[in-house]
Amino acid sequence: MDVPADLKELSATLASIEAVLDIPKLRREADELEQQASAPNLWDDPENAQRVTSRLSYAQGEIRRVEELRRRVDDAQVLWDMAEEADDDDYKAEAEAELVSLRKSIDELEILTLLSGEYDSREALVTIRSEAGGVDAADFAEMLLRMYLRWAERHNYPVDVLDTSYAEEAGIKSATFQVKTPYAYGTLSVEQGTHRLVRISPFDNQGRRQTSFAGVEVLPVVESADVVEIPDDDIRVDVYRSSGPGGQGVNTTDSAVRITHLSTGIVVSCQNERSQIQNRASAMAVLQAKLLERRRQEQQATMDALKDGGNSWGNQMRSYVLHPYQMVKDLRTGYEVGNPQAVLDGDIDGFIEAAIRWRRSS
């Protein structure tokens, strides 16, 4: 390991990242957002207040992250110089270990600079649906929901679960949740597609191996600048009582809302809030996102075809094998790990980073 050369390379990579992120501009934005966040009437408009505080938290976090990495690179250089001067093997080992850790942290930060798509900086709406495989597929869909919620928890990303439709025997038919942090869409968009699970079915009394499938759809959250107009006569709104697993009532009023977009057949629902008004607003936000994505796909149909449908709904993109061996493999990038339980516990950053790099190079 050539520590001085490696540290010089990492310092140059970090400088490139600092330039792409435009740290001075990010500091100015953070100052402006801090002024907005301190306004006494900020929460008169809850939606705007949420946007301001979320963006401020993100900007401050990225500034701290870059500053901390720069400090660590400088400190590692000092440590290595001291180790060389004293010819101290313990100091050298410490510097080498810090170099390995720094490379991992800087590689993770570099991923952010690859998210330059039109909607990549948005928050994300994620929908998981059980597909072929019966009760095993419903159980797998719930496993994926837990995986993404644990992933968000690891990163301290706020999440709102907007709707969950439970299956009769076990698992879920579908669930929709919002990841409320900047760049959530760009980050999670590579998770879109069909996920495949191979295991001994816990629901088969003969203990046979079962293959099941679940679909993941990822959409950018709509902002005021790109709202799709939806005439009132183009939607049907149904209200019903929220329910939990096994049909158990979780609400004593008809507060859950289902909206059907008549011209496209798109159906969305929300039962997260106790207020029918809040649930309707959340469901409309999901419908807006789906219509925006539909419009984007129509406008870029040719481009999507040229990209081979790399991110399209329905493409099988990852296999989770629990039997006869243990492995999770991304079928696009070839990235794989031999610990499915860690992946299902939310350790998916390696898959996401590999897929973002693959998408950028393809």
Long-range contacts (C-beta under 8 A, 24 or more apart in sequence): 1-96, 1-99, 3-80, 3-92, 3-95, 3-96, 3-99, 4-77, 4-80, 6-99, 6-103, 7-73, 7-76, 7-77, 7-80, 7-99, 10-73, 10-99, 10-102, 10-103, 10-106, 11-73, 11-77, 13-106, 13-110, 14-66, 14-69, 14-70, 14-73, 14-106, 14-109, 16-113, 17-66, 17-106, 17-109, 17-110, 17-112, 17-113, 18-66, 18-70, 20-113, 21-62, 21-66, 21-112, 21-113, 23-63, 23-66, 26-59, 26-62, 26-63, 27-63, 29-55, 29-59, 30-56, 30-59, 30-60, 30-63, 33-59, 50-180, 54-123, 54-158, 54-180, 54-181, 54-182, 55-182, 58-181, 58-182, 58-183, 62-112, 65-109, 66-109, 69-102, 69-105, 69-106, 69-109, 72-98, 72-102, 72-105, 73-102, 76-102, 107-353, 108-349, 108-353, 111-187, 111-352, 111-353, 111-356, 111-357, 112-183, 114-356, 114-357, 114-360, 115-183, 115-186, 115-187, 115-356, 117-186, 117-189, 118-296, 119-185, 119-186, 119-220, 119-296, 120-183, 120-185, 120-186, 120-189, 121-182, 121-183, 121-185, 121-186, 122-182, 122-183, 122-184, 122-185, 122-186, 122-220, 122-221, 122-223, 123-178, 123-179, 123-180, 123-181, 123-182, 123-184, 123-185, 123-220, 123-221, 124-178, 124-179, 124-184, 124-185, 124-187, 124-188, 124-189, 124-218, 124-219, 124-220, 124-221, 125-162, 125-176, 125-177, 125-178, 125-218, 125-219, 125-220, 125-221, 125-285, 125-286, 125-289, 126-176, 126-177, 126-178, 126-179, 126-188, 126-191, 126-216, 126-217, 126-218, 126-219, 127-174, 127-175, 127-176, 127-216, 127-217, 127-219, 128-172, 128-174, 128-175, 128-176, 128-214, 128-215, 128-216, 128-217, 129-173, 129-174, 129-214, 129-215, 129-217, 130-167, 130-171, 130-172, 130-173, 130-174, 130-212, 130-213, 130-214, 131-194, 131-212, 131-213, 131-214, 131-215, 132-212, 132-213, 133-197, 133-210, 133-211, 133-212, 133-213, 134-212, 135-167, 135-169, 135-170, 135-171, 135-203, 136-197, 136-199, 136-201, 136-203, 136-210, 136-212, 137-171, 137-212, 137-213, 137-214, 138-167, 138-169, 138-170, 138-171, 138-172, 138-173, 139-170, 139-171, 139-202, 139-203, 139-212, 140-171, 140-195, 140-197, 140-212, 140-213, 140-214, 140-320, 141-171, 141-172, 141-173, 141-174, 141-175, 141-214, 142-170, 142-171, 142-172, 142-175, 143-171, 143-197, 143-344, 144-195, 144-214, 144-216, 145-172, 145-175, 145-177, 146-344, 147-343, 147-344, 147-345, 147-346, 147-348, 148-177, 148-179, 148-188, 148-191, 148-346, 149-177, 149-346, 150-345, 150-346, 151-346, 151-347, 151-348, 151-349, 152-179, 152-346, 153-346, 154-346, 154-347, 155-181, 157-181, 157-184, 160-272, 160-282, 161-272, 162-270, 162-272, 162-282, 162-283, 162-286, 163-268, 163-269, 163-270, 163-271, 163-272, 163-283, 163-286, 164-271, 165-269, 166-243, 166-244, 166-245, 166-246, 169-203, 170-203, 176-268, 176-270, 176-286, 178-221, 185-218, 185-219, 185-220, 185-221, 186-356, 187-352, 187-356, 188-218, 188-352, 189-218, 189-311, 190-311, 190-352, 190-355, 190-356, 190-358, 190-359, 191-216, 191-218, 191-348, 191-352, 191-355, 192-216, 192-217, 192-218, 192-311, 192-312, 192-313, 192-317, 193-311, 193-312, 193-313, 193-314, 193-315, 193-316, 193-317, 193-318, 194-314, 194-315, 194-316, 194-317, 195-316, 195-317, 195-318, 195-319, 195-320, 196-316, 196-318, 196-319, 196-320, 197-319, 197-320, 197-322, 198-319, 198-320, 198-321, 198-322, 198-323, 199-320, 199-321, 199-322, 199-323, 200-322, 200-323, 209-323, 209-324, 213-316, 215-313, 215-314, 217-313, 219-289, 219-290, 219-292, 219-293, 220-289, 220-292, 220-293, 221-285, 221-289, 222-285, 222-288, 222-289, 222-292, 226-292, 227-288, 228-288, 228-291, 228-292, 228-295, 230-261, 230-284, 230-287, 230-288, 230-291, 234-261, 234-262, 234-263, 235-259, 235-260, 235-261, 235-262, 235-287, 236-260, 236-262, 237-280, 239-276, 242-271, 243-271, 255-279, 257-283, 258-283, 259-283, 259-284, 259-287, 261-287, 261-290, 261-291, 264-291, 264-294, 266-290, 266-291, 266-294, 307-362, 308-362, 310-359, 310-362, 311-359, 318-351, 320-344, 330-354, 330-355, 332-358, 333-357, 333-358
